[in-house]
Amino acid sequence: MITQTEGRIILSDMQPHTQTPTFHKTHIWEKSETQDSELEYVEKVLLLPNCTFSLPVLSTHSILIIPFIGDLHIENARIGHKLIEENQSFALKTDLYSEILNPYQDEIVTFFVVKYSMLLAEELNDISIQMSKNKLIPIHRASWIGQFDGRQKGGLALANNHKCVLAYVIDGAFEIQDRLLHSEDALLLNSIEMVDFEALSSQAILLIFELALYTKRE
């Protein structure tokens, strides 16, 4: 039986970072050893101009790629060379060596990498948040993104009880379940049925992931 627990805020300066000559990666969240969920981790990557970012090769996993600033090129032996625009997302099976390329000569691109311990259908989805403001848009596999005007309220009813939710503020500020979050802050909520939030700044952008939370058996 899962008991109600308080939410945990993961402030931006508490999130680990990895810096290389070609990219800067923020480790927003990674599941713990006591959790068994489809969602493995969520990372934010800043990729330098005309550089590549390699993805892990795993036979029974998928990576969800969500561009935020700039377009991306993804390449492997199966899909060839695919363009992903910043108003799209793409789910990629990780059974082959794959690379993400920043196609710009003088611009940094920003994107999110979300790893799932299962196979997702390889498909491109439209997530034009500017065209559908003030509501959450489904991305893929129990994930949503939305852009909201200041003082706009929203909510997300979860498909099942006893869910764990990871919310991440991409830009702006939000109050989520009576907790204040600023840009790049994350919030982990356990065992809830409904997520309520309010945008506190104009053009604030919110990213939400839902995952079942179980206790690993001994």
C-alpha positions in Angstrom: 0.0 0.0 0.0 1.3 3.4 -0.9 0.9 6.2 1.7 0.5 9.8 0.9 3.9 11.6 1.0 4.8 15.3 0.6 6.0 16.6 -2.6 9.8 17.2 -3.1 11.0 20.3 -4.8 14.2 19.9 -6.9 15.6 23.4 -7.2 17.6 24.2 -10.3 20.8 24.6 -8.4 20.3 21.1 -6.8 20.3 19.4 -10.2 23.6 17.8 -11.2 25.4 18.9 -14.4 27.7 17.4 -16.9 29.9 19.7 -18.9 31.9 18.6 -22.0 33.5 20.6 -24.9 30.4 20.1 -27.0 27.4 20.1 -24.6 26.1 21.0 -21.2 23.7 18.5 -19.6 21.4 19.0 -16.6 20.2 15.8 -14.8 16.8 17.0 -13.8 15.5 13.7 -12.4 16.4 10.0 -12.3 14.4 7.2 -10.7 15.8 5.8 -7.5 16.6 2.1 -6.7 13.4 1.9 -4.7 11.2 2.9 -7.6 10.1 0.7 -10.5 8.6 2.9 -13.3 8.7 3.2 -17.0 10.3 6.6 -16.8 14.0 6.3 -16.2 15.3 9.8 -16.3 14.8 13.4 -17.6 17.7 15.5 -18.8 18.1 18.9 -20.4 20.8 19.3 -23.0 22.4 22.5 -24.5 24.3 21.4 -27.6 26.9 23.7 -29.2 26.8 24.7 -32.9 27.5 22.0 -35.4 28.1 19.4 -32.7 26.6 15.9 -32.0 25.2 14.3 -28.9 25.3 10.4 -28.8 22.4 8.4 -27.3 22.9 5.1 -25.4 22.3 1.8 -27.2 19.8 -0.2 -25.3 17.7 -3.0 -26.8 14.5 -2.6 -24.8 14.4 1.1 -24.2 13.2 4.3 -26.0 14.2 7.9 -25.8 11.7 10.8 -26.1 13.3 13.9 -27.6 11.7 17.2 -27.0 13.3 20.3 -28.7 12.9 23.6 -26.9 15.1 26.1 -28.7 16.1 25.3 -32.3 15.6 22.4 -34.6 17.5 19.1 -34.4 18.7 16.4 -36.8 18.6 12.7 -35.6 20.4 10.0 -37.4 20.8 6.2 -37.3 20.9 3.3 -39.7 17.2 2.7 -39.5 15.6 6.1 -39.8 18.3 7.7 -41.8 18.5 11.5 -41.3 15.4 13.0 -39.7 14.6 16.7 -38.9 12.8 17.5 -35.6 11.5 21.0 -35.4 11.2 22.8 -32.0 7.4 22.5 -32.1 7.7 18.7 -32.4 8.7 15.7 -30.4 10.1 12.4 -31.5 10.3 8.9 -29.8 13.3 6.9 -30.8 14.0 3.2 -30.1 17.5 2.9 -28.7 18.5 -0.5 -30.3 20.9 1.2 -32.7 23.6 3.8 -32.3 22.0 7.2 -32.8 23.2 10.8 -32.8 21.5 14.2 -32.4 23.1 16.9 -34.4 22.9 20.7 -34.0 22.6 21.9 -37.6 23.3 25.5 -36.9 26.7 27.1 -37.4 26.4 29.8 -34.7 23.4 28.9 -32.4 23.1 26.6 -29.4 20.1 24.3 -29.4 18.3 23.2 -26.2 16.3 20.0 -25.9 15.1 17.4 -23.4 16.0 13.7 -23.4 13.5 11.4 -21.6 14.4 7.7 -21.3 11.8 5.0 -20.9 12.5 1.4 -20.0 10.1 0.2 -22.7 9.7 0.5 -26.4 7.7 3.4 -27.8 6.4 3.7 -31.3 8.8 5.7 -33.4 6.8 8.7 -34.3 6.9 12.4 -34.7 4.3 14.5 -32.8 3.2 18.1 -33.1 3.5 20.1 -29.8 2.9 23.6 -31.1 2.4 25.3 -27.7 2.1 28.8 -29.1 -0.9 27.7 -31.2 -2.6 26.0 -28.2 -2.0 28.3 -25.3 -3.3 27.9 -21.8 -3.8 24.1 -22.0 -1.6 21.0 -21.6 -0.8 19.3 -24.9 -0.1 15.5 -24.8 3.4 14.7 -26.0 3.9 10.9 -25.7 3.4 8.2 -23.1 1.8 10.1 -20.2 3.7 13.4 -20.8 2.4 16.9 -21.4 3.7 20.4 -22.2 1.9 23.7 -22.2 2.4 27.5 -22.4 0.3 29.7 -20.2 -0.5 33.4 -19.7 -0.1 34.9 -16.3 -2.7 33.9 -13.7 -4.1 31.2 -16.0 -5.0 28.1 -14.0 -4.9 24.5 -15.1 -5.2 20.9 -13.9 -4.4 17.4 -14.9 -6.5 14.5 -13.8 -4.4 11.3 -13.6 -5.4 8.1 -15.3 -5.0 6.0 -12.2 -4.7 6.5 -8.5 -1.3 6.3 -6.6 0.7 8.1 -9.3 3.9 9.9 -9.1 4.1 13.1 -11.1 7.2 15.0 -12.1 6.6 18.7 -13.1 9.3 20.8 -14.5 9.1 24.6 -15.2 10.8 25.2 -18.5 10.3 29.0 -18.3 8.6 31.5 -16.1 7.0 30.7 -12.7 4.2 28.4 -11.5 2.4 27.5 -8.3 1.9 23.8 -8.4 0.0 22.1 -5.6 0.6 25.2 -3.4 4.3 25.1 -4.1 6.1 27.9 -5.8 8.5 26.9 -8.7 10.6 29.1 -10.8 12.3 28.5 -14.2 14.3 25.2 -14.2 12.8 24.0 -10.9 11.2 20.5 -10.7 8.6 19.1 -8.4 8.0 15.4 -7.6 4.5 14.6 -6.2 3.6 11.1 -4.9 0.2 9.3 -4.7 -2.1 12.0 -6.1 -5.2 12.0 -8.3 -5.2 15.6 -9.6 -2.4 18.1 -10.2 -3.5 21.8 -9.9 -1.3 24.7 -11.1 -1.4 28.4 -11.8 1.0 30.3 -14.1 2.5 33.3 -12.3 4.2 34.9 -15.2 3.4 35.6 -18.9 4.3 32.9 -21.4 5.3 30.4 -18.7 6.0 26.9 -20.0 5.3 23.7 -18.0 6.4 20.1 -18.6 4.7 17.2 -16.8 5.4 13.5 -16.6 3.1 10.9 -15.0 4.5 7.6 -13.8 3.3 4.7 -11.6 5.2 4.6 -8.3 5.8 1.2 -6.8 8.0 -0.1 -4.0 10.6 -2.5 -5.3 10.1 -6.0 -3.8 12.9 -7.5 -1.7 
